[in-house]
Amino acid sequence: MAASSIFMVAPITVFKRNPAFPIRCMAQTPQSGETGSSKQAITPNMTSTPPPPPAPKVSSKFSDVLAFSGPAPERINGRLAMIGFVSAMAVEVSSGQDVFAQIGNGGVAVFVGTSMVLTLASLVPLFKGVSVQSKSSGLMTSDAELWNGRVAMLGLVALAFTEYVKGSALV
Protein backbone atom coordinates (compact mmCIF):
# COMPACT_ATOMS: atom_id res chain seq x y z
CA MET A 1 0.00 0.00 0.00
CA ALA A 2 2.84 2.38 0.82
CA ALA A 3 4.53 1.92 -2.55
CA SER A 4 1.36 2.54 -4.53
CA SER A 5 0.52 5.73 -2.58
CA ILE A 6 3.65 7.38 -3.97
CA PHE A 7 2.31 7.19 -7.50
CA MET A 8 -1.22 8.42 -6.78
CA VAL A 9 -2.36 11.22 -9.06
CA ALA A 10 -3.97 14.36 -7.66
CA PRO A 11 -7.37 15.23 -9.09
CA ILE A 12 -7.33 17.72 -11.96
CA THR A 13 -9.20 20.96 -11.35
CA VAL A 14 -11.48 22.01 -14.17
CA PHE A 15 -11.66 25.72 -14.90
CA LYS A 16 -14.55 27.32 -16.71
CA ARG A 17 -13.71 29.12 -19.90
CA ASN A 18 -14.10 32.85 -20.19
CA PRO A 19 -15.36 33.53 -23.72
CA ALA A 20 -13.96 37.09 -23.67
CA PHE A 21 -10.45 35.75 -23.20
CA PRO A 22 -10.04 32.52 -25.14
CA ILE A 23 -6.88 30.53 -24.54
CA ARG A 24 -6.27 27.48 -26.57
CA CYS A 25 -3.78 24.67 -26.28
CA MET A 26 -2.50 22.93 -29.39
CA ALA A 27 -3.30 19.52 -27.90
CA GLN A 28 -6.90 20.47 -27.28
CA THR A 29 -9.61 19.57 -29.74
CA PRO A 30 -12.12 22.23 -30.73
CA GLN A 31 -15.19 22.25 -28.54
CA SER A 32 -18.73 22.76 -29.71
CA GLY A 33 -19.27 26.21 -31.16
CA GLU A 34 -15.60 26.67 -32.12
CA THR A 35 -14.12 25.93 -35.49
CA GLY A 36 -10.73 24.33 -35.54
CA SER A 37 -9.61 25.70 -38.89
CA SER A 38 -10.48 29.37 -38.39
CA LYS A 39 -8.52 29.84 -35.15
CA GLN A 40 -4.93 28.72 -35.11
CA ALA A 41 -3.11 28.22 -31.85
CA ILE A 42 -0.28 30.66 -31.37
CA THR A 43 2.93 29.23 -30.03
CA PRO A 44 5.20 31.54 -28.07
CA ASN A 45 8.57 32.36 -29.57
CA MET A 46 11.02 30.92 -27.05
CA THR A 47 14.12 32.27 -28.79
CA SER A 48 13.45 35.93 -28.05
CA THR A 49 14.82 37.37 -24.83
CA PRO A 50 12.68 39.51 -22.57
CA PRO A 51 13.46 43.22 -22.63
CA PRO A 52 15.83 44.43 -19.91
CA PRO A 53 14.19 46.00 -16.89
CA PRO A 54 14.02 49.79 -16.98
CA ALA A 55 16.84 51.57 -15.24
CA PRO A 56 15.87 52.95 -11.84
CA LYS A 57 15.41 56.68 -11.67
CA VAL A 58 18.46 58.33 -10.17
CA SER A 59 17.93 61.59 -8.36
CA SER A 60 20.46 64.24 -9.27
CA LYS A 61 19.46 66.69 -6.54
CA PHE A 62 22.35 67.92 -4.41
CA SER A 63 20.67 66.84 -1.18
CA ASP A 64 19.99 63.32 -2.49
CA VAL A 65 23.46 62.74 -3.95
CA LEU A 66 25.25 63.89 -0.79
CA ALA A 67 22.75 62.42 1.69
CA PHE A 68 24.06 60.14 4.42
CA SER A 69 22.88 57.05 2.54
CA GLY A 70 23.38 58.61 -0.90
CA PRO A 71 25.73 57.34 -3.57
CA ALA A 72 28.48 59.93 -3.15
CA PRO A 73 29.87 60.12 0.42
CA GLU A 74 31.12 56.57 0.94
CA ARG A 75 32.40 56.27 -2.62
CA ILE A 76 34.33 59.54 -2.46
CA ASN A 77 35.80 58.70 0.95
CA GLY A 78 36.68 55.21 -0.27
CA ARG A 79 38.39 56.51 -3.40
CA LEU A 80 40.39 59.02 -1.35
CA ALA A 81 41.33 56.28 1.12
CA MET A 82 42.48 53.94 -1.66
CA ILE A 83 44.73 56.63 -3.15
CA GLY A 84 45.88 57.78 0.29
CA PHE A 85 46.79 54.30 1.49
CA VAL A 86 48.72 53.38 -1.64
CA SER A 87 50.56 56.72 -1.77
CA ALA A 88 51.36 56.66 1.98
CA MET A 89 52.79 53.15 1.66
CA ALA A 90 54.75 54.08 -1.47
CA VAL A 91 56.32 57.17 0.14
CA GLU A 92 57.08 55.25 3.33
CA VAL A 93 58.78 52.44 1.42
CA SER A 94 60.74 54.80 -0.85
CA SER A 95 61.81 57.47 1.65
CA GLY A 96 61.21 55.93 5.07
CA GLN A 97 58.89 58.74 6.24
CA ASP A 98 55.90 57.69 8.29
CA VAL A 99 52.40 59.12 7.73
CA PHE A 100 52.79 61.95 10.24
CA ALA A 101 56.11 63.06 8.72
CA GLN A 102 54.50 63.03 5.28
CA ILE A 103 51.68 65.27 6.54
CA GLY A 104 54.19 67.63 8.15
CA ASN A 105 56.30 67.89 4.98
CA GLY A 106 53.64 69.42 2.74
CA GLY A 107 51.24 66.50 2.55
CA VAL A 108 48.24 68.63 3.52
CA ALA A 109 48.36 70.69 0.31
CA VAL A 110 48.65 67.54 -1.82
CA PHE A 111 45.79 65.95 0.12
CA VAL A 112 43.49 68.97 -0.32
CA GLY A 113 44.23 69.22 -4.04
CA THR A 114 43.67 65.50 -4.61
CA SER A 115 40.48 65.59 -2.55
CA MET A 116 39.02 68.43 -4.58
CA VAL A 117 39.84 66.84 -7.94
CA LEU A 118 38.48 63.41 -6.95
CA THR A 119 35.36 64.85 -5.37
CA LEU A 120 34.50 66.88 -8.48
CA ALA A 121 35.27 63.94 -10.77
CA SER A 122 33.00 61.71 -8.68
CA LEU A 123 30.12 64.18 -8.42
CA VAL A 124 29.84 65.25 -12.07
CA PRO A 125 28.40 61.93 -13.36
CA LEU A 126 26.06 61.67 -10.37
CA PHE A 127 24.66 65.14 -11.00
CA LYS A 128 24.11 64.18 -14.65
CA GLY A 129 21.90 61.30 -13.47
CA VAL A 130 24.27 58.41 -14.22
CA SER A 131 23.93 55.68 -11.62
CA VAL A 132 26.99 53.99 -10.20
CA GLN A 133 25.57 50.51 -10.85
CA SER A 134 24.99 51.23 -14.55
CA LYS A 135 28.71 51.56 -15.21
CA SER A 136 29.83 48.48 -13.27
CA SER A 137 30.37 45.11 -14.88
CA GLY A 138 32.76 42.22 -14.78
CA LEU A 139 35.32 42.11 -12.02
CA MET A 140 35.11 45.75 -10.90
CA THR A 141 31.53 46.20 -9.78
CA SER A 142 30.20 49.02 -7.65
CA ASP A 143 30.06 46.66 -4.65
CA ALA A 144 33.72 45.73 -5.15
CA GLU A 145 34.62 49.42 -5.18
CA LEU A 146 32.75 49.95 -1.90
CA TRP A 147 34.53 47.02 -0.25
CA ASN A 148 37.94 48.11 -1.56
CA GLY A 149 37.30 51.61 -0.21
CA ARG A 150 36.24 50.27 3.19
CA VAL A 151 39.35 48.11 3.45
CA ALA A 152 41.53 51.06 2.40
CA MET A 153 39.91 53.25 5.07
CA LEU A 154 40.66 50.61 7.70
CA GLY A 155 44.19 50.16 6.34
CA LEU A 156 44.92 53.88 6.46
CA VAL A 157 43.67 54.14 10.05
CA ALA A 158 45.63 51.02 11.04
CA LEU A 159 48.80 52.42 9.42
CA ALA A 160 48.47 55.73 11.27
CA PHE A 161 47.62 53.98 14.56
CA THR A 162 50.57 51.57 14.43
CA GLU A 163 52.97 54.40 13.57
CA TYR A 164 51.55 56.52 16.41
CA VAL A 165 51.92 53.65 18.88
CA LYS A 166 55.42 52.87 17.59
CA GLY A 167 56.40 56.57 17.86
CA SER A 168 55.00 56.96 21.38
CA ALA A 169 56.80 53.80 22.56
CA LEU A 170 60.15 55.26 21.51
CA VAL A 171 59.69 58.35 23.68
Backbone torsions as a table, in degrees:
resi	resn	phi	psi	omega
1	MET	NA	-37.6	-177.7
2	ALA	-67.2	-37.6	-179.2
3	ALA	-70.7	-34.3	-179.2
4	SER	-77.3	-22.1	-179.7
5	SER	-73.7	-18.5	178.2
6	ILE	-68.6	-34.5	-174.4
7	PHE	-97.1	15.1	179.3
8	MET	-71.2	143.0	-177.6
9	VAL	-99.7	135.5	177.9
10	ALA	-73.6	149.5	179.1
11	PRO	-66.3	145.1	-179.3
12	ILE	-88.0	129.8	179.2
13	THR	-83.5	134.4	179.9
14	VAL	-101.2	125.5	178.2
15	PHE	-102.0	143.8	176.5
16	LYS	-80.2	144.4	-179.5
17	ARG	-79.6	143.4	174.5
18	ASN	-102.8	112.0	-175.1
19	PRO	-64.9	-20.1	179.8
20	ALA	-76.6	-19.9	-177.4
21	PHE	-133.4	76.2	-176.5
22	PRO	-76.8	131.8	174.9
23	ILE	-122.5	135.5	-174.4
24	ARG	-133.6	135.7	178.1
25	CYS	-96.2	147.9	-179.1
26	MET	-68.9	-26.0	-178.9
27	ALA	-83.8	-5.3	-176.0
28	GLN	-89.9	139.0	176.4
29	THR	-85.7	150.7	180.0
30	PRO	-63.1	138.4	178.5
31	GLN	-91.5	174.5	-178.0
32	SER	-61.5	135.5	179.8
33	GLY	95.0	-13.8	178.7
34	GLU	-109.7	145.4	175.5
35	THR	-104.4	132.8	-176.1
36	GLY	-73.6	-29.8	-174.6
37	SER	-85.4	-26.1	-176.0
38	SER	-80.1	-28.0	-179.2
39	LYS	-114.5	116.8	177.7
40	GLN	-96.5	142.2	176.8
41	ALA	-73.9	138.0	-178.4
42	ILE	-100.6	124.1	178.3
43	THR	-95.2	138.9	179.2
44	PRO	-70.9	147.4	177.5
45	ASN	-85.3	106.2	-174.7
46	MET	-82.0	-9.4	-178.5
47	THR	-83.9	-19.9	-179.1
48	SER	-79.5	144.5	178.9
49	THR	-94.8	148.1	178.7
50	PRO	-68.5	152.7	-179.8
51	PRO	-66.7	148.9	179.6
52	PRO	-65.6	149.9	179.4
53	PRO	-65.0	149.4	-179.5
54	PRO	-65.5	145.7	179.8
55	ALA	-67.6	138.3	179.4
56	PRO	-66.0	146.8	178.9
57	LYS	-68.7	129.5	179.6
58	VAL	-107.7	125.1	179.4
59	SER	-78.7	133.4	178.8
60	SER	-108.7	17.8	176.4
61	LYS	-72.7	144.7	-177.7
62	PHE	-57.4	-42.5	-177.6
63	SER	-70.1	-28.4	178.4
64	ASP	-79.8	-38.8	-178.9
65	VAL	-67.6	-41.1	-177.7
66	LEU	-98.6	16.0	177.4
67	ALA	-66.3	164.1	-178.1
68	PHE	-57.1	-40.9	179.2
69	SER	-102.2	16.5	-179.6
70	GLY	-75.7	176.5	-176.1
71	PRO	-77.1	-17.6	-171.0
72	ALA	-88.2	-47.6	-168.1
73	PRO	-58.5	-50.6	-176.8
74	GLU	-69.2	-34.1	179.8
75	ARG	-69.0	-42.8	-179.9
76	ILE	-66.0	-45.7	178.7
77	ASN	-62.8	-38.8	178.4
78	GLY	-66.1	-41.8	178.5
79	ARG	-64.5	-42.3	177.2
80	LEU	-64.4	-38.6	179.4
81	ALA	-67.6	-38.4	178.3
82	MET	-62.7	-46.3	179.4
83	ILE	-68.0	-40.2	-179.7
84	GLY	-65.0	-42.0	-179.2
85	PHE	-66.1	-46.4	-178.7
86	VAL	-65.6	-42.2	-179.3
87	SER	-70.6	-37.0	178.1
88	ALA	-64.8	-41.2	178.1
89	MET	-67.5	-40.3	-179.3
90	ALA	-64.7	-43.4	179.6
91	VAL	-68.1	-38.1	179.8
92	GLU	-66.3	-40.1	178.9
93	VAL	-69.4	-40.3	-175.6
94	SER	-78.3	-38.0	-175.2
95	SER	-115.4	-13.4	179.1
96	GLY	84.2	3.6	178.9
97	GLN	-80.8	135.8	175.4
98	ASP	-81.2	178.5	-173.9
99	VAL	-60.5	-41.4	-176.4
100	PHE	-70.5	-34.0	175.3
101	ALA	-69.0	-36.0	177.3
102	GLN	-64.2	-41.7	178.9
103	ILE	-65.4	-40.4	179.9
104	GLY	-69.8	-23.8	-177.2
105	ASN	-98.9	40.8	175.6
106	GLY	92.5	13.4	-179.6
107	GLY	-73.6	-21.1	-179.4
108	VAL	-67.2	-43.0	-179.7
109	ALA	-65.2	-40.3	177.4
110	VAL	-65.6	-40.4	179.3
111	PHE	-63.8	-45.1	-179.4
112	VAL	-64.5	-43.7	178.4
113	GLY	-62.6	-45.6	178.1
114	THR	-63.7	-40.0	179.4
115	SER	-62.3	-42.7	-179.1
116	MET	-66.4	-44.5	-179.2
117	VAL	-63.8	-46.6	-178.9
118	LEU	-67.9	-36.1	178.3
119	THR	-65.4	-46.5	178.1
120	LEU	-63.7	-41.8	180.0
121	ALA	-66.1	-28.7	178.7
122	SER	-82.0	-30.6	-175.5
123	LEU	-83.3	-30.4	-175.9
124	VAL	-57.7	-50.0	178.5
125	PRO	-64.1	-34.2	-179.3
126	LEU	-68.1	-36.9	177.7
127	PHE	-72.9	-21.5	175.0
128	LYS	-80.9	-6.5	177.7
129	GLY	94.0	11.0	178.7
130	VAL	-84.4	125.5	179.8
131	SER	-82.1	154.0	-178.7
132	VAL	-69.3	-37.3	-178.0
133	GLN	-69.5	-24.9	-177.7
134	SER	-70.9	-22.4	-178.0
135	LYS	-100.9	5.0	-177.3
136	SER	-105.2	133.9	176.5
137	SER	-160.1	161.1	177.3
138	GLY	72.0	-135.4	-175.9
139	LEU	-75.9	-40.4	-177.2
140	MET	-95.6	86.6	177.6
141	THR	-92.2	173.0	179.2
142	SER	-68.2	-31.1	176.5
143	ASP	-68.9	-37.8	177.5
144	ALA	-64.5	-37.5	177.8
145	GLU	-64.7	-41.2	177.6
146	LEU	-61.3	-46.1	-179.1
147	TRP	-66.7	-40.5	176.9
148	ASN	-62.2	-40.0	177.8
149	GLY	-65.8	-40.5	178.8
150	ARG	-63.8	-43.7	179.1
151	VAL	-65.7	-38.3	178.0
152	ALA	-66.2	-37.8	176.5
153	MET	-61.7	-45.7	178.6
154	LEU	-65.3	-38.6	179.6
155	GLY	-65.7	-39.1	179.2
156	LEU	-67.4	-41.1	177.4
157	VAL	-66.6	-42.3	179.5
158	ALA	-64.2	-39.6	178.1
159	LEU	-62.5	-47.3	179.6
160	ALA	-65.4	-40.1	-178.9
161	PHE	-65.6	-45.7	-178.8
162	THR	-66.5	-35.6	177.2
163	GLU	-71.2	-33.4	176.5
164	TYR	-67.0	-45.4	-180.0
165	VAL	-65.8	-41.2	179.2
166	LYS	-65.5	-38.7	179.1
167	GLY	-70.5	-36.0	-179.5
168	SER	-77.1	-22.9	178.2
169	ALA	-75.9	-25.4	179.8
170	LEU	-77.0	-20.8	-176.7
171	VAL	-81.1	NA	NA
